[in-house]
């Protein structure tokens, strides 16, 4: 068991290297390396204070990466951040940088589903019901609510006709 703050900090800094790691990932790494929980917390706090760890930067990066064709609803984004080891406080704080679901779903529809729809409409084998069901399941898989997915599909399909 590593109980030395200096040894644990050195271990954490070498783990971080030149990459960006979340506080949760570093904490988990230290615990896996047999650093006591108390020392792990001290090291993470110290690295955060010194600017080695910045969960908000990582959260903003996740939000930016999950836009356009890769857009997700707020709940899905929050879950993704949690899995990335970003602290709950930072996840809550980062909500101000997340687009509203009503906006991001339109962006996703326009960037991903609309080009597919336009390509499919020209085919003799196009089945609107199958396409709608597939698109509906896709929107749900991206973390959007059932009602928002249905409403968006209805409105956007109406615009195509």
Helices and strands as residue ranges (DSSP letters): H 5-16, H 23-32, H 37-49, H 55-65, G 68-70, H 74-83, H 88-94, G 95-97, H 101-108, I 109-113, H 114-121, H 128-141, H 146-160
